[in-house]
Amino acid sequence: MKAIIPIFLFALSVSAAQASDISARLDSLRADTLLEEAFIGLAVRDLTLDSAIYGIDDNNLFTPASNMKLFTSAAALALLGADYRFETKFFISGKVDKKGRLRGDLVIVGGGDPLISGRFRSSVTEVLEFWADSLKARGIKEIDGRIVVDNSYFSPPELGPGWSWDDLSYWYACPISALSFNDNCVDLKFLPGEKPGEGARIEINPQTDYVTIHNNAVTMPAESSFTIDYYRIPYTNDITFFGGISISDTAGHGDYVSVHRPEIYTSRIFMDVIRMKGIEFKGETKDLSELDEKTRSEMKLSETEPLFAWKSDSLGVAIKIINTNSQNFFAEQTLKVIGAVCGKGGTFNGGIAEVMVWLNSIGISADDIVMYDGSGLSYMNMIKPAAVIRLLDVMSRKADFLVYLESLANPARDRQLRNRLKGVLGRENVWAKTGHIANTSTFSGYVRGPRNGHLYAFSIMVNNHNCPTSYVEEWEDKVVAILLEGF
C-alpha cells in the first residue's frame, strides 16, 4: 500500500495540472468577441475522480432547448425501465357471429405508443397491417358497427405550454395523442412539374383524404433555390403549400406536415388498411368522447376483456430516438406516459410532477430546473448547467447507464452529429445531446478521455446569441476539442 500512495498522489497532481491548463484555454475561448453579448453557461466535471474541472455561470438558469430531453429520458429509464413496452389494446363491443361478422363496434384503446409508424419497418402502415391481420386471425371478416377510438389515456392539452403557433404545422410540434400514427404526420415529397411555371408536384404518404391540400407551389427555372413551405391552419387539416422547386431538382425534397386530431387520423388510415386486407367495413370512425354517456359506459365495460393487444418495441428503443434523433414527439409521448403509469395522469403536468419528484431524489431541485414540457420546445423551460452535470453524473452510476449513453449521438457514428467535431481526433469518444431554438444553442454529454480513460460530463448553454447558429456550434466544438486534447 505504501508503494501505491506516491503513484496515486502523482496521478492527482497531473490531473490538477491538466485541469488548470484546460481552464485557461476555456477562459480564452470564452472571450470570443462574437459571443460577448450572449449568455453562456459552461461546466465540466471529471466523473471518474468526482471533481470539478471548470464552471462559469453554471448555477444560472438557461433556456435548454432539446437538452431538456436528457432529463425526460433519464427519468423514463428510472421510472418505467428500459424494458417497458407501450401497449395498444383492441376490444369489441358486440359479438362475432358464425359468418365472421362483428355485430357491434371495434374499440381501439391508445396507450401512448410513439412507435406506430414505418420507423424500422418496411412500410408506413406495416403495424396497422399487423392489426388487421390479427382481426382476420380471430375470424372477423366484416364489421357492421364503427371503429371507436378511446384516447382517454392522455388528457388535454395536446400541445405543450409555450409552443410557438408558427411551429405547429411542422413535425417537431405535432399534437400529442394516446393513439398516434406515423409521428402524427403525413409524409411529403416535393417534385418539379414538366416545365417552369407549372405547379410543383406533391406526393403524400400514406395516401389519405384526411388532409386537404391547396397547392400554390410552382416549378422554377434550373438552378433556382428550393423554397417550398407550408402552413396548416391550427385545429384543422387544411394545408396550403407555397414557394418553388427547380425544374432540375428531379430527386425532390422530403418533409412532414403534422395533423390535427391524430387519433382520428390513425383510425381513418386503419379503416383503409382493413378494407385493403379484405375486411368489409362500411361504418365510420368515432372518438369515444363523442358518444353519449350510456354508450361510453357500455364500451368501458367491454374493455375488461381485450380481443388482443399490440406491444411496441422497448422504451430503450424510444429513448434512442428521443436523444439521437431529438424527436420531440417521442419525448412528449413518453412524458405523458410517465404521468399515466405513475398515477399523476397522462398530462404534461402529471408527467412533469413525477419527473420532478425523481429529480429531487437525486439532488436536483425546483431551483435547478423549470420544466414545462419534455422535449425542450417550450421557451419557458430553464435549467442550470450544473444540474445537467449532476444528472449525467447520477446516470453514469446507474445499472442501465449503457442504454442512456448509447441513446446519445456520437459524431463518428450518427448522422445527426456528422457535421460536428469534424477533423477532431478522438471524436468517437463523445456522446452528446444538441439543442436548438431561436437564439439558443446547447450541447451537453459525455467525453471519454482518450489518454487517461476518465469519463467527463460537460454542459454548454448559449442563450441570446445574435450570430449564426453554425458559428455557435463551431465554438461549442472547440470546447469539446479542448477536453479531448487535454485528457
Buried (B, 14 or more C-beta within 10 A) or exposed (E): EEEEEEEEEEEEEEBEEBBEEBBEBBEEBBEBEEBEEBBBBBBBBBBBBEEBBBBBBBBBBBBBBBBBBBBBBBBBBBBBBBEBBBBBBBBBBBEBEEEBBBBBBBBBBBBBBBBBBBBEBEEBBBBBBEBBBBBBEBEBBBBBBBBBBBBBBBBEEBBBBEBEEEBBBBBBBBBBBBBBBBBBBBBBBBBBBEEBEEBBBBEBBBEBEBBEBEBEBBBBEEEBEBEBEBBBEEEEBBBBBBBBBBBEBEEBEEBBBBBBBBBBBBBBBBBBBBEEBEBEBEBEBBBBEEBEEEBBEBBBEBBEEBBEBBEBBBBBBBBBBBBBBBBBBBBBBBBBBBBBBBEBBBBBBBBBBBBBEBBEEBEBEEEBBBBBBBBBBBBEBBBBBBBBBBBBBBBBEBEBBEBBBBBBBBBEBBEBBEEBBEEBEBBBBBBBBBBBBEBBBBBBBBBBBBEBEBBBBBBBBBBBBEBEBEBBBBBBBBBBBBBBBBB
